Amino acid sequence: MPAERVALVTGAARGQGAAITARLLQDGFCVAACDLLTDEVAGTVADLHTDRALAVTLDVTSTEQWESAVTRIVEHFGALTALVNNAGVLHRASLSEETAAGFEGSWRVNCLGPFLGMQAALPHLRGAHGAAIVNTCSTGAIRPFPNHSAYGSSKWALRGLTQVAAVELAPHGIRVNAVFPGPVETPMLDSATQSRLAAHTLMGRIGVPTEIADAIAFLVSEHATFITGSELIVDGGQSLQIG
């Protein structure tokens, strides 16, 4: 089943990842929706009612699972042209109460995962027409938030990794960019946190998953062919605020 444009999206079972999957399908991509939540991602794909979407179980911290997932996707769709490293975990703890396990866990998902994904996808992205990678960072990689030592530092690292990859992969025709979402209505934030954040935003609300999906769809599209190493902030002005 060869396809001209094929995207792999991580963290695709729900929220932002599910919205990205739906938006890329709308734009004509075939999409491999990948997630550790096997049943949920299968249900998300089933609800799309299309043979252009494939549910794939993937633990982004596993080299072996990345290799297996990419192989399966390329065998199924015939190509891989875009990688969206969207999977992430939000872990809060004060610096004094953070644990080594909690800190490392955040880094493994938020930074090691995208690194392993880029490595696994690279052989197929090289030479692919319009090859693109988008990494989901965070406004936590722009300004510091208290009790976010693990999450914030892992996203700062992903920001740097994106820049290095953009420089290194540009000669191969692969564009690498990052989006920086502010607070978004997803299962990552409980309802009380969503309400608290909305009350202090410039626009009077937090974002919705489709708004992040739209930004990512632009960065992997033919409308962004001269854009690499960019940092697209989609936060309703959160990063402009001092307090």
QUINOR-V902896 format. One record per backbone hydrogen bond with DSSP energy under -1.0 kcal/mol. NH is the residue of the N-H (numbers start at 0). CO is the residue of the C=O. Records with the same first field share a line. If there is no record, write none. Layout:
# QUINOR-V902896
NH->CO  CO
This chain:
# QUINOR-V902896
6->29
7->81
8->31
9->83
11->33
17->13
18->14
19->15
20->16
21->17
22->18
23->19
24->20
25->21
26->22
27->24
28->23
29->4
30->51
31->6
32->53
33->8
34->55
37->35
40->36
41->37
42->38
43->39
44->40
45->41
46->42
47->44
48->45
53->30
55->32
57->34
61->58
65->61
66->62
67->63
68->64
69->65
70->66
71->67
72->68
73->69
74->70
75->71
76->72
77->73
80->5
81->5
82->131
83->7
84->133
85->83
92->146
97->93
102->98
103->99
104->100
105->101
106->102
107->103
108->104
109->105
110->106
111->106
112->107
114->110
115->111
116->112
117->113
118->114
119->115
120->116
121->117
123->120
124->120
125->121
126->171
127->124
130->127
131->80
132->174
133->82
134->176
135->84
136->178
138->180
140->137
141->138
142->138
151->147
152->148
153->149
154->150
155->151
156->152
157->153
158->154
159->155
160->156
161->157
162->158
163->159
164->160
165->161
166->162
167->163
168->164
169->165
171->168
172->169
173->168
174->130
176->132
177->229
178->134
179->231
181->233
184->206
185->183
188->185
193->189
194->190
195->191
196->192
197->193
198->194
199->196
200->197
206->182
210->207
212->208
213->209
214->210
215->211
216->212
217->213
218->214
219->215
220->217
223->220
226->223
228->175
231->177
233->179
237->234
239->236
240->237
